[in-house]
Amino acid sequence: MAGLYEGGNEPPGSLKANTMDNELEDEDVDQWLITSARNPSTYVCQVFIENPQRKEDEMEQPQKKESETEQRMQCLQSQDNRCKHCYNEVETLAHDLGSCPHGEGLRNARHHQVRSIIATTLKDADYNTYEEVHGLSVTGSTRRIDIIAFKESTRSGFIIDTTVRFETNEEQPAEVDTEKKNIYNPTIPYYLQKYQLEELEVIGLVVGARGTAILFMKDVFKRLGIPTSIIPIVTLAALKGSIALLKHHLYSK
């Protein structure tokens, strides 16, 4: 069996040839064979040639070990604190409700429901109201606004972009408003021309993902002249959407 090794010398710490010959089924020997099979510098293939009856069984061992490795990885992942679906971020409620790709469809549905409630209320208040309107910024890039609402009598109106976000701090409503203004102010000239208006204002309106009634929303509704009584309806729609998202995240594969 010395011919198994290059130069006729057994590598330091290797198993003896008689161990390989007599106890090949031993778990340690199996592991050695698997390791050697993956290392082209050894001559373990000669063992298979000299023992053809063992070749098929032993060559299946790497697949078995890979399967065991996959099981261990699944176990490790189950103990990790990263998201079980995207595995990119730490598993938090904010991630589940706000950014995990696994819930993108339900997250869009939640947003659309909130937007639809506000748009319907604007129509009832005699606004000409359009949803999901494509437009162009002054730089030529495309944008899509949630709502544009205006009154014929004043030739002025509002671009309202709603978003449902996980509540973080008291400044969040103002921050979102500024964010949306920066995005959609460059489209104002396009919409002024499209609808023959004289004035438009962009409003970024955040709704709390956990159903928080934000004072900023009340102020916006007063400015628009729509009833603040719809605030519970809007926030409840957001909360129901979040519950559906969380259920989907926790219990679906």
C-alpha positions as CSV (number, residue, x, y, z in Angstrom):
1,M,0.0,0.0,0.0
2,A,3.1,2.3,0.1
3,G,2.4,3.0,-3.6
4,L,-0.6,5.0,-2.6
5,Y,1.7,7.9,-1.7
6,E,4.0,10.0,-3.8
7,G,7.5,8.8,-3.4
8,G,6.4,5.8,-1.4
9,N,6.2,7.8,1.8
10,E,3.1,8.2,3.9
11,P,2.3,11.8,4.7
12,P,2.8,12.8,8.4
13,G,-0.2,12.0,10.5
14,S,-2.0,10.0,7.8
15,L,-3.9,6.8,8.4
16,K,-2.0,3.6,8.0
17,A,-2.6,1.6,4.9
18,N,-3.8,-1.4,6.9
19,T,-6.4,0.9,8.6
20,M,-7.7,1.9,5.1
21,D,-7.8,-1.7,4.0
22,N,-9.4,-3.2,7.1
23,E,-11.6,-0.5,8.5
24,L,-12.6,1.5,5.4
25,E,-16.2,1.8,6.6
26,D,-15.0,3.6,9.8
27,E,-16.3,7.2,10.0
28,D,-12.8,8.7,10.3
29,V,-11.6,6.8,7.3
30,D,-14.6,7.9,5.3
31,Q,-13.9,11.5,6.2
32,W,-10.3,11.1,5.2
33,L,-11.4,9.7,1.8
34,I,-13.8,12.5,1.3
35,T,-11.1,15.1,2.1
36,S,-8.5,13.3,-0.1
37,A,-11.0,13.0,-3.0
38,R,-11.2,16.8,-3.0
39,N,-7.4,17.1,-3.0
40,P,-5.8,16.2,-6.3
41,S,-2.4,15.9,-4.7
42,T,-3.3,12.6,-3.1
43,Y,-3.8,9.2,-4.8
44,V,-7.0,8.2,-3.2
45,C,-8.4,7.4,-6.6
46,Q,-6.1,4.4,-6.6
47,V,-8.1,3.0,-3.7
48,F,-11.2,3.1,-5.8
49,I,-9.4,1.4,-8.6
50,E,-8.0,-1.4,-6.4
51,N,-11.4,-1.7,-4.6
52,P,-13.9,-1.2,-7.5
53,Q,-16.8,-2.6,-5.4
54,R,-16.4,0.4,-3.0
55,K,-16.1,3.1,-5.7
56,E,-19.8,3.8,-6.1
57,D,-20.5,3.9,-2.4
58,E,-17.6,6.1,-1.5
59,M,-18.1,8.6,-4.3
60,E,-21.6,9.2,-2.9
61,Q,-20.1,10.3,0.4
62,P,-19.3,14.0,-0.6
63,Q,-23.0,14.4,-1.6
64,K,-24.1,13.1,1.8
65,K,-21.7,15.5,3.6
66,E,-22.8,18.4,1.5
67,S,-26.4,17.7,2.4
68,E,-25.3,17.7,6.1
69,T,-23.6,21.0,5.6
70,E,-26.7,22.5,4.1
71,Q,-28.6,21.3,7.2
72,R,-26.1,22.9,9.5
73,M,-26.3,26.2,7.5
74,Q,-30.1,26.2,7.9
75,C,-29.7,25.6,11.6
76,L,-27.2,28.5,11.8
77,Q,-29.5,30.8,9.8
78,S,-32.4,29.9,12.1
79,Q,-30.2,31.2,15.1
80,D,-29.1,34.3,13.2
81,N,-30.8,37.6,13.7
82,R,-30.9,38.4,10.0
83,C,-34.1,38.3,8.0
84,K,-35.1,34.8,7.2
85,H,-36.4,35.8,3.7
86,C,-33.9,38.3,2.2
87,Y,-31.0,37.5,4.7
88,N,-29.7,41.1,4.1
89,E,-30.8,43.0,7.1
90,V,-31.4,42.4,10.8
91,E,-34.9,41.0,11.4
92,T,-36.8,43.9,12.9
93,L,-40.4,45.1,12.7
94,A,-39.3,48.1,10.7
95,H,-37.6,45.9,8.2
96,D,-40.6,43.5,7.9
97,L,-43.1,46.3,7.4
98,G,-41.0,48.7,5.4
99,S,-38.3,47.2,3.2
100,C,-38.1,43.4,3.0
101,P,-38.6,42.3,-0.7
102,H,-40.6,39.3,0.4
103,G,-43.6,41.7,1.2
104,E,-43.3,44.1,-1.7
105,G,-46.7,43.2,-3.2
106,L,-48.5,43.6,0.1
107,R,-46.6,46.8,0.8
108,N,-47.7,48.3,-2.5
109,A,-51.3,47.2,-1.8
110,R,-51.2,49.0,1.6
111,H,-50.0,52.1,0.0
112,H,-52.6,52.0,-2.8
113,Q,-55.4,51.6,-0.2
114,V,-54.3,54.6,1.7
115,R,-53.9,56.7,-1.5
116,S,-57.3,55.6,-2.7
117,I,-59.0,56.7,0.5
118,I,-57.4,60.2,0.3
119,A,-58.1,60.6,-3.5
120,T,-61.8,59.6,-3.0
121,T,-62.1,62.2,-0.2
122,L,-60.6,64.9,-2.5
123,K,-63.1,64.0,-5.3
124,D,-66.0,64.4,-2.8
125,A,-64.6,67.8,-1.9
126,D,-65.0,68.9,-5.6
127,Y,-61.4,68.5,-6.5
128,N,-60.5,67.3,-10.0
129,T,-58.4,64.3,-8.9
130,Y,-56.1,62.0,-10.8
131,E,-54.0,59.1,-9.4
132,E,-50.7,57.7,-10.6
133,V,-50.0,60.4,-13.2
134,H,-46.8,60.1,-15.2
135,G,-44.8,63.3,-15.8
136,L,-41.4,64.8,-16.7
137,S,-39.0,66.8,-14.6
138,V,-37.2,69.8,-15.9
139,T,-34.2,67.6,-16.4
140,G,-36.1,65.2,-18.7
141,S,-36.4,62.3,-16.2
142,T,-39.7,60.6,-15.7
143,R,-41.7,60.8,-12.5
144,R,-45.0,59.3,-11.3
145,I,-47.0,61.2,-8.8
146,D,-49.6,59.6,-6.5
147,I,-52.3,62.3,-6.7
148,I,-52.8,65.6,-8.4
149,A,-55.9,67.5,-7.2
150,F,-57.0,70.9,-8.3
151,K,-60.1,73.1,-8.5
152,E,-61.3,74.7,-11.7
153,S,-62.4,77.8,-10.0
154,T,-58.9,78.7,-8.7
155,R,-56.7,76.9,-11.3
156,S,-54.5,75.9,-8.4
157,G,-53.9,72.6,-6.7
158,F,-51.7,70.1,-5.0
159,I,-49.4,67.2,-5.9
160,I,-49.8,64.8,-3.0
161,D,-47.4,61.9,-2.6
162,T,-48.4,59.5,0.2
163,T,-46.1,57.1,1.8
164,V,-46.6,54.6,4.7
165,R,-43.5,54.3,6.9
166,F,-42.5,52.9,10.2
167,E,-42.7,55.7,12.7
168,T,-39.3,56.8,13.9
169,N,-39.3,60.3,15.3
170,E,-41.3,63.5,15.7
171,E,-39.5,65.2,12.7
172,Q,-40.3,62.4,10.3
173,P,-43.4,64.0,8.8
174,A,-41.5,67.2,8.0
175,E,-38.5,65.2,6.7
176,V,-40.8,63.2,4.4
177,D,-42.5,66.4,3.1
178,T,-39.1,67.9,2.3
179,E,-38.0,64.7,0.6
180,K,-41.1,64.6,-1.6
181,K,-40.7,68.3,-2.5
182,N,-37.2,67.7,-3.6
183,I,-38.4,64.8,-5.9
184,Y,-41.5,66.3,-7.4
185,N,-40.9,70.1,-7.4
186,P,-39.0,69.7,-10.7
187,T,-42.2,68.3,-12.3
188,I,-44.4,71.3,-11.5
189,P,-43.8,73.1,-14.8
190,Y,-44.9,69.9,-16.7
191,Y,-48.2,69.5,-14.7
192,L,-49.0,73.2,-14.9
193,Q,-48.9,73.0,-18.6
194,K,-50.6,69.7,-18.8
195,Y,-53.6,70.8,-16.8
196,Q,-53.5,74.5,-17.6
197,L,-53.0,75.5,-14.0
198,E,-51.5,78.6,-12.4
199,E,-50.1,77.1,-9.2
200,L,-49.2,73.7,-7.7
201,E,-47.8,72.7,-4.4
202,V,-46.1,69.4,-3.6
203,I,-47.1,67.8,-0.3
204,G,-45.3,64.7,1.0
205,L,-47.8,62.9,3.4
206,V,-46.5,60.2,5.6
207,V,-48.9,57.7,7.3
208,G,-47.6,55.6,10.2
209,A,-47.2,51.9,9.5
210,R,-48.4,51.1,13.0
211,G,-51.5,53.3,12.6
212,T,-50.2,56.4,14.2
213,A,-52.4,59.5,13.8
214,I,-49.8,62.2,12.9
215,L,-50.6,65.8,13.6
216,F,-49.1,66.8,10.3
217,M,-51.8,64.9,8.5
218,K,-54.5,66.8,10.3
219,D,-52.9,70.1,9.3
220,V,-52.7,69.0,5.7
221,F,-56.3,67.9,5.6
222,K,-57.4,71.3,7.0
223,R,-55.4,73.1,4.3
224,L,-57.0,70.9,1.6
225,G,-60.5,71.5,3.1
226,I,-61.3,67.8,3.5
227,P,-62.7,66.4,6.7
228,T,-60.2,65.3,9.3
229,S,-62.7,62.6,10.3
230,I,-61.1,60.4,7.7
231,I,-57.9,60.2,9.6
232,P,-59.0,57.1,11.6
233,I,-60.0,55.5,8.3
234,V,-56.6,56.2,6.8
235,T,-54.6,55.1,9.7
236,L,-56.7,52.0,10.2
237,A,-56.1,51.1,6.5
238,A,-52.4,51.4,7.1
239,L,-52.5,49.3,10.2
240,K,-54.5,46.5,8.6
241,G,-52.1,46.5,5.7
242,S,-49.2,46.2,8.1
243,I,-50.8,43.3,9.9
244,A,-51.3,41.5,6.6
245,L,-47.6,42.2,5.8
246,L,-46.4,40.9,9.1
247,K,-48.5,37.7,8.9
248,H,-47.2,37.1,5.4
249,H,-43.6,37.6,6.6
250,L,-43.8,35.4,9.6
251,Y,-45.8,32.5,8.3
252,S,-45.1,32.2,4.6
253,K,-42.1,30.5,3.0
